[in-house]
Amino acid sequence: MQHKPQLRILPLLIAAAFYANHAYAEDAAAPDAAPMQQVEVTAAHLKSARIDLSPNVGTTIYSIDKHMVDQLGQGDNTPFNEVLLRLPGVSQDSKGSGSIHVRDDHANVQYRVNGVQLPESISGFGQSIDTRFVESTDFITGALPAQFGLRTAGIVDIQTKEGQPKSGGRVGVLVGSHDYVQPSAEFFGTQGAFNYYLSGSYLTDKLGIENPLPTRSALHDKTNQTKSFGVLSYFLDDDTRLGLMFGTYNGRFQIPNNPNQEPAFAVTGASAPDSARLDENQREKNRFLVLSLQKSLGDLNYQVSAFHQYSELHYLPDAIGDLAYNGVASDTLRSNTANGVQFDASYKLNNTHTLRTGLAYTRQTTHSDNNVGVFDLNDDGSQASTDPRTIIDNSSKTGRISSLYLQDEWHIGAPLTVNYGVRFDKVDAFVNEQQWSPRINVAYQLAKGTALHAGYSRYFTPPPQELAAQSSIDKYAGTSNAPEVPVSDNVKSERTNYYDIGISHQLTSALTVTADAYYKKIRNMLDEGQFGQALILSPFNYDRGFAKGLELSGVYSQKNWGGFLNVTTQKAEGTNIISGQSLFGPDELAYIANHYIHVDHDQTVTVSGGAHYHFGDSQISADALYGSGLRLTPEGGAPNSGHLPHYTTVNLALTHTWKATPVGTVEGRLALINAFDKVYLLRDGSGVGVGAPQYGERRSLYAGLSTSF
């Protein structure tokens, strides 16, 4: 048996009987279908070789498969960020603020699909990753090996569904509260040496963004979203695969309104519209294309990929309303085009050493086009004219990121494995910076069922180029869009010393518990916030910062039922803002220059848990999320010195499967989200880099029906 000293935690282990109920996992072709069986064996062999390209020694890995997703209320219609909320160290935020935080980092999450790191898209409300196409996910945190860089708070390593020898598909629809309707479809199969998997979905919903009010329904909050994804593979021989992967996302969002607001500016020839009837909108696009060649030559495995990605975010103001209430109406279009290559290889030198190396290069071009309506102001800040004027503020930047790494997985003895290596990253964009980053990870099997790991990693995290577009501050002097602080230094790359230690122990055959502790000492600490009317995040740096935390997790699994519980406590603080100063007020900057403050996304305690019971062809499940509250700035208090009230939400689900019907295998689903109708705030509109108030979803009911064929 191959020794695997890394920690691997499956939040929910499903009984083998349940696997048979899922049409996608049905047995393949009959014994006489030799060509199809050969393709299946080849696919499994190359998939295993692809996974072997990534080391896991000394890291903490939380694994999710599609059967665990089936237990969530909305099943595979669940937004992918909400799936990740069921993992230790992950806390939720509003959709416009990064959606999730991993170990008190803002965003800084890397998504890899079939071993290829996806370029970053411009942060918006939508989710480019569709839970539907995910076969399994390894969520990797801690002190990472040298292979992983740039975005390092967490690695979301996705293995997608792939074509099956028996062609088939699945179609379904989920409907529910807030006029929610989401039809979807999947198709898969194999033809000779070619296999395919295709999926698509459409969503319409009247709760696209968190409600700024504690009411059940939001004003002006409709969204329409379409997604598609595909994986095409052709096996040139038993050890060579040529693959094409693509995905698209298009989203339209109405910006929800907050009634009973008072206008602050007068507009010539127009009266201020009711704040409950404003018409602000946001449109988002993302598409990617990846072409990969994977080869296995005995002890040598490698994969080389070329990728293209385009993302776009367009904020459309209510021209009169934004001017009347905010003094600024900004039509903002951000776009980012990324092209690049990635190469990874592993070579088993002998039974003791496995070498891994790789490189990556990305070229990005970012455009920021802004038509900004403003008013001229007097020296005392009063409105000088009621005639607005438009300032054109356009910019573009082409940047490059280059990376390479080399590492060795050294099996010193049966209980001890060490993975050590070095990584080099260089960024040339709004800043020109580089860093050599040493890494070392140790895994030790203390006893049967008990594993210990520890690691140190040096990290280099450049700011997201697509968000770091620089505006011309001088253009707005003397207007209603002039910053209080007329200085804005370029955002720098974050540099971190990361320490991590953890232990996993199997108490019984059914119960496994883990504990993991980490500490991060940070220079140029990156954070992001929403500033201004356009709902686009802007990055900035604290000069120094730190983050520390402890994660506890337990998993219990029996044949027909099981459960999980995750508890996280953490703290992150920074001091002295050294970039993007124009985003802040002078009093804020002066205080933060001499004090450590909590970052706005710091949540002291986060708890997630759930349980399921499987009986016959039915299953009931429940899960809960607890948060002690993100940070806020009390009236007259220090920045981010308070926190929102704690909250707990509970979700319930019931599914039933009807087999061998005239239309195939049919699954029905009922889900109650926020079953006890908890009213809770994710954000209250205060704090450093925080926009409008945002409440979590009130109690909602969903029903779904799907058929597999």
N, C-alpha and C positions, 0 to 999 in steps of 0.2 A: 504494500500500500504506500502510495506517495505521501510523504510527510508535508502537511500544510499548516505551518505554525501561525499563520495570520488569524486574526479574529474575524469570524464571519457569522453574522446574526441575521436570521430570517424572522422578521417580525411576526409572521403568522405562518405556521406549517400546516398544510392542508392534507387531509386523509387521502390515501390513494384512490379510494372509491369516488371522491369528488372529481378527481382529474378526469375520470372516464365520462363525466357528464358534459364536458366542454368539447364542442364539436371540433374546434381547431386542433385539439390534442388526440383526436381519434386515431385508431390504428391506421397504418398506411395501406399500400396496395397489397393484393394477394400475392402468395409466394411465387406465382408464375410470372409476375411483372418484374423480371430481372433488371431491365434498363432503369426503371424508376427506383428500384432498391439500390442500385449502384450509385445513382445520383444522391439518394438520401444518405448513404454511407459516406460518400465524398463530402457532402455538405457538412455532416457532423465532424468529420476529420478536420476540415479546413476551419470550421468554427472554433474547434478546440485549439488549433494552432494559432488562430487570431487572438483568442483570449490569452494564450501563453505569451504574447508580445508584451503584456502589461503585468508588472510584478505587484504583488500584494503584501510582501513581507513587511511586518512592523506597522502596518496601517490598521485602521478600524474600518470594517466594511459592513454596511447594513444592506441586506439584499431584499429585493421586492420582486415577486413574479406576478404574472397576470391573474393567478388564482387569488392572491392577496387583494388585488385591485377589485376583483369580483365581489369582495365582501364590503367594499365601501358603498355608501348609499346610492350614488349615481353610477356605480360600476365603472366601465371604461369610458363613460361620458364625463367622469370626474376630471376637472382641470388638473394638469400634471403637477402644478405647484402644490395643490391640495393633497395629492398623493404623498408628496415629500414631507408634508407637515406631520405625518405619522411616524417620523423618524426622530431619534434623539438628537438634540442640538439644533433643531430646526424650529424657528418661530415665525408666526405669520405677521404680515403687514398688509397695508392696503395695496390694491392692484397697481396704483400709480407710483408706488414707492419701492418697487423691487420684488413685491409679492412674498418672498421668503428671506429670512436671514439665517445664515449658518454660522454657529459659534460666534455670534455677535459681529459678524461681518455684514457690510451692506453689499448685497449681490455678490460679486466676486466668485460666482459659481461657473464651473466649466462643464459644458455638455459635450459628450463624446458619443457618437452613434456608430456602432460597428467598428470601433477602434479609431475613428476619425474625429478630431476635434472640430466642432462647428465654429465658424467665426461668429462674433457677437452681433446680434441685431440691436437696433435702437430700442431702448426700453420703452414699452408702452403698457397698455392694459391687457393686451391679448397674450395668448400662449401659443408659440410656434410649435412646441412639442405636443403632439396629440397622444394622449394616454393609450389610445386604441391600437397604435402600431407597436407598442412596447411588448416584447416577449418577457424580458427580465431586465432589472436594473441593479447594478452595484453602486451604492452611494459610499464613496471613499472619503474619509476625513482623517485629520491628524497630521503627523509629520510625513509628508508624501515623498516617495522615491523621486529620483532625478527626472524620470520620464514626464512628470506632471509639473507644469509651470504656468506662469502668467496669471491665471485665475485659479486660486488654490484653497479657498475656504471649503470647498467641497467639489468632488468630481462625480458627476452624474454619468455613469458609464452604461449606456443603453445597448442591449442586444435586441434587434428588431425581430418581429415575426418574419419568417421566410416561407417560400413556396413549399407545399407539401406534395408528396407523390400523388395523392388523391386530390384532384382539383375540386374546389368548392368555394364557399363564401358565406357571408353572414350579412344580413340587412336588419335594421332595427330602427326604432324611434323612441325617444324619451320626451315626455311632456310633463308640465307641472306648473307651479305657481309663477306669477309674474309673466304669464303668457309665454312660458318657456316651451320651445319646440326644437328638438334636435334629431333629425333623421341622419342615418349613417349607413355606410356599406363597406364591406371588405371582400376582396377576391384574391384567391391564391391557387397555385398549381404548378405542375411540372410538365414540360414537353421535351422529352429527350434530355439533352445536356443543359437545357434552359429552364430556370424556374423564376417565379414572380410572386410578389405580394403587392397589392394595391389597396389603398383605403381613402375614404373621403367622408366629409361631414359638413353639415350646414346648421347653424345655430341662429335662432332669433329669440330675444329675451328682453324684457323691460326692466332688468336690474343688471345692466352691463358693468356699472362701476358702483362702488359702495355709496350708499345713500348718505347725504350730509345731514339728514334728519332721522330721528328715531322711529319713523313711521314704517308701516309695512311696505308701502309703495313709494317709489321715488318719482320726482317730477322731471320729465325730459331725460330719460335714462335708458333708451332703447339701444340695443346693439344687434348687428348682423355680422356673422363671421362664417367664413368658409375655409376649410383646410383640405389638403390632399397630401398623400405620401405614397412613395413607391420604392421598392427594392427589386431590381432585376439582376439576375446572376447567370453567367454562362461559364460552364466548366470546360476549359480547354483540355484538361486531362485530370487524373486523380489528384494531382497536387497543385493545380493552378486554377484560379477563379478570377474572372473579369466581372466586376460589379458596377452597376449604376444605381445611385440613390438620389432621390429628389424629393422636395417638399415645398408646398406653397401655403401661405396664410394671408388672408385679407380680412380686415376688421373695420367696421364703422361703429363709432360710439357717439352717443349724445352725452354731453357733459351735464350731470344733474344740477338742478337749480336749488338755491337756498332762498326761500321767500322772505318777505318783510325786511329787505335790506334798503338802506337809504342811499340815494345817489350822492356822489361827492363832487361832481363836475356838471356844468351846464354845457349843452351842445347847441350851436346855432341852428335854428330851424327844426329842431326835434325835441320831443319830450322823452324823458327817460322811461323805457319800458318797465313794466312790472318785473321785479327780480325773479318772480316765479315763472316768467314767460320768456326768459332769455333763450337764445338759440346758438349755443356754442357746440362745436362738433370736433371730433378727432378721427382721422383715418390712418390706418396702419397697414403696411404690407411687409411681407418677408418671403423670400424664396431662396432655395439653395439647391445646388447640383454637385454631386461628388462622383468622380470616376476613379475606381480603385482596381489595382492588380495585386492579388495575393498569391504567394508562392511558398511551398513547403519543399525543402530539399534535405530530407533526413533531419539532422540536428539543427539545420538553419531554416528559420522562418522569417519572412519579411512581407511587408505591405507598403505599397507606395500609392499615394492618392493625390489627385488634383481636384481643387474645389473652387466653386464660385458662389458668392452670396450677395444678394441685394436686399436692403431693408430701407423702409421709408416711413416717416411719421409726419402727418400734416395736421396742424391745429388751425381750425377755422373759427375766428372770434364772432361774437355778435357785435358788429361794428359800432352801433350806437350804444348798446347796452354796456359793453366793456369800457367804452370811453366815459360814459356817465357814471359808472360805479367805481372804476379803477383808474381812469385817466389814461389808460393805455389799451389799445386794441391791436394785438400783434398776430398777423397772419404768418405763421411759422412753418417752414418746410425743411425737414432734415432728411438727408438721404446718405446712404453709405454703401459703397461697392467694394467687395473684398474678393481677391483672387489669391490663390496660393497652392503650395504643395506640402505634403507631409510624408515622411519616410520613417518607418520603425522596423527594427530587425532584432531577432534574438538568436543566439548560438549557444548550444549546450556543449561547452568545452570538454567537460567530463562529468562524472557523477557528483562532483563537488562544486563546480563553478558553471553558472549560466551568465553569459555576457549579453547585455542589451545596449543598443545605441539607436540614435535617430536624430532627425533634424526637421525643422519646419520653417517655412517662409511665407509671410502674408504681406500683400500690398493692398492698402486701403485708400480709397478716395472718398472724402466726406464733403458734402455740400450743406451749407446752412444759409437759407434764403429767408429773409424777414422783411415784411412790409409792416412798419410799426406806426400806427396812428397815435399821436401825442398832442398835448396842449403846451403852449408856452406859459411859463410861470414868471411871476415877479420875484425880486430878490428875497422877499419875505415868504415865498412859497405859495402865495395866493395865485389864483388863475388869472393870467394876463389877457387871455383871449378865449372866446368860446368857439372860435374857428379852429378845428383840428387840422394838423398837417401831418403828412406821411414822410417817414424817414426810411430810406432803403438801406438795409444793413445786411449785405451778402458777403459770404466768405467761403473759401474752400481750402482743403488741405489734403495732400497725398502723403501718407505715412507708411513706414515699413517696420515689420517686426521679424527678427531672425532668432532662431533658437537651435541649440544642439545639446546632446547629453550623452553620457557614457556611464554605465553602472555594471556592477557585478553582484549576482546573488550567490553567496558563499555558504554552502551547507557544511558548517564546521564539524558538527556531530549530529547524532540522531535527535537530540533535543534543541539544538541551537542553530539558528540561521541568521546571517547578517547580510543586509543589502546596503552597499555603499556606492556612491557615485558623485558626479559633479555635473552641473548644468550651466550653460551660458545663454543669456538673453540680452538682446540689444533692440532698443526701440528708437526710431527716428521719425518723430511726428511734431507735435507742438513742443516737445522736449527731445533732446538727444542724450540718451542714457543707456548704461549697460551694467551687467553684474555677473560675476561668477558665483555660483551657489552650491556649496557642498551639502551633501545629504548622507545620513546614515540611519538605518533602521535595524533593530534587533528583535527577533522573535525567539522565545524560549518556552518549551513545553515543560512546565513544572511537574506535572503528573498527568495521568490519563484523565482527559476531560478538563484540564486546567492549562491555560495558555497565557503567557505574559508577553507584552510587547512594549517597546520604548523607541523613541526616535528624536532626532534633531534635524531640522531643515531650515535652510536660509532661503527666503522667498524674495522675488522681485516682481512687483505688480504694477505695470504701467496703467495710467488712467484710460478709460475707454475713449478711443479717439472720436467715436461717433457722438459722444456726449460732451467732449472737451472743446467744442468749437468756441473760439474767442470772439466776443462781440466788441465793437468799437465804442467804448464808453464815452469818448469825447463827443460823439455825434449827438448825444442826448443831453448835453449840458444846457441848463436853463429850461428843461422841459419836465413834464410830469413823469418821464421815465428815467430821469437822472438818478444815479445811485447816490446814497448818502456818503459813501466812501469812494472817491474817484480813483481807486487803485485796484488792479486785478492781475496779480502775477500768475504765470502759467502753472497749471497743475502738474505736480511732480510724480514720479513713480514711487510707490510705497516699498519700503525695505523692512523685512521682518525676520527676527530670530524666533523660531517656533519650536517648542518643547512639548512632547506628548508621552504619556505612559498609560497603559491600560491592562486589564486582566479580564479573562473570561473563565467561568467555571460552570460545569454541568453538574448541578446538584443531584438530579435524578435523570432517568432516561427521558422524562417529559419536560423538565425545567432547566433552563440555562439562564444564568445571570451574568451581567458584565458591568464593569466600571471603567471609566476613562477620564483622565484629567489632562488639561492643557494650559499652557501659558504662552502668550505672544508679546514680545517686546518690539515696538514698532517705531520707525522713523517715517516721516512724511505720510502719516496715517490717512488713508483715503476714506472719504465719506461722500454721500450724494444727498441732494435735497431738491425739493420743488420750490423754485423761486419765480415769481411773476405769474402771469395769467396762463401762458402756454404750459400745458401739463407735461413738460419734458424735464427730466432730471439733469442737474448740473453737478459735476464733481468738484471737490475742494480738498485741501490737505490740512490736517493738524500737524504741527511740527513733531510732536511726540505723542505716543499713546501706548496703551496696553490692553490686553484682553485675557481673561482667565475664566475657567469654568470646570464643572464636573458633570459628567453624564452617567446615569444609572439606567440599566435596562434589564427587563426580565421577559422571557418568552416561555409560555407553557403550551404544550401540544399533546393532545390525545387523538385517538382515531377519528372521532366524530366532533370534537370540539377543541377549542384552544383560546388563548388570549395573549395579550402583550401589554406591557406598561413601561413607559419611558419617563424619566424625571431628569430635568436639566436645570442647573443653577449657574449663572454666568454674570460677568461684569466687564464692561468696556468703557474706557475713558480716554479723552484726548485733551491737549492743551495747545494754545497759540496757533490760530489759523494763519497759514503762510501762503495761501493761494486763493484766488476767487474772492478776494476781500470785498469787492463791490457788491457781493450778494448779501452782505450783512450790514447791520447798523453799527455806528461807531461805539455805542455803549456795550453792545454784545462783544465786539472785537476786543475792546479794552479789558473786559472782565476775563474773557477766555485766554487772553495773552498771559495772564498771571495765575490762572487757576485751571486745574483739571476739571472737566465736566463730563457727565455721562453723554455718550453719543445718543442721538435721538431714537435709534432702534434698539437700545439696550433694554432687555426684559429680564428681570432678575430670576424668575422661575417660570419654566414651561413644562407642562405635563401632557402627554398623549397616551391613550390606552384604548383597548378594544377587546371584544370577545365575539366568538361565533359558535353556532351549534348547527350541525348538519344532520338531518334526519330524512331518510328516504331520498326523494328527489327535491327536497326543500332545504332551505337554509335561512336561519335568522342571525342577524349580526348587529352589533352596536359599537360605536366608538365615541370617544370624548376628547375634547381639547380644553386645556386650562392655560390661561396666561395671566401673569401678575400685572400686566399693563405696560405698554411702551411709555417713553418719557414724555413729559410736558413741561412747559415753563409756567410756573404759578404767577399770578398777577403780582408784580413787584418783586418777584423772586429771581434767583440766579437761573441762567439758561439750563434747561433740561434737568432741573433739580427736583422736580416732582414726577409722579407717574400716574397713569390713568387707573381707574378702578379695575380690580381683577375680574375675570369672567370665566365661565365654564359653559361649553356648548356640547350637546349630546345629539348624535345622529343614530337613527334606527333604519334597518332594512330587512325586507323579506323577499326571497327569490324562490321560484319554483320552476322546474324543468319538466316539459312533456316530451318524451322521446318517441321517435318513429311515427310522427304524425304525417299526414299527406304532404305537408310543406316542409318536412325535415324536423330537426330538433328545435323546439320552441322554448324560450325562456321568458318568464314574466317577472317583473320587479316592481316593488313598492318601496319608497324611501321617504322618511320624515327627517328633514334637516332642521337643526336647532329645535329639537322636539319640545323643549320646555319654553320656547319663545323668549329666550334671554335677550334683553336689550343691552347692547354693549358697544363701547367706542373702541375702534382701532386707533384713531387719531382724533384729537380735539381741535386741530388747527393751530396750536401753539407749538413751541419748540423750535430748535435750530433746523431750518430747511424743511418745514412742514407746511402744507397748504391748507385746504379746507377740512372741516370735520368729516369723519367717515365712520359710519356705523356698520356693524356686521349684519349679515342677512338674518331677517326675522324668520319665524317658523314657516317652512315651505314644504309642500307635498309634491312628490314626483312619481310618475308611473311609466314603466317602459315595457316594450315587447320586442323581441328579436327572434329571428329564425335562422338556423344554420343549415346549410345544404351541401 
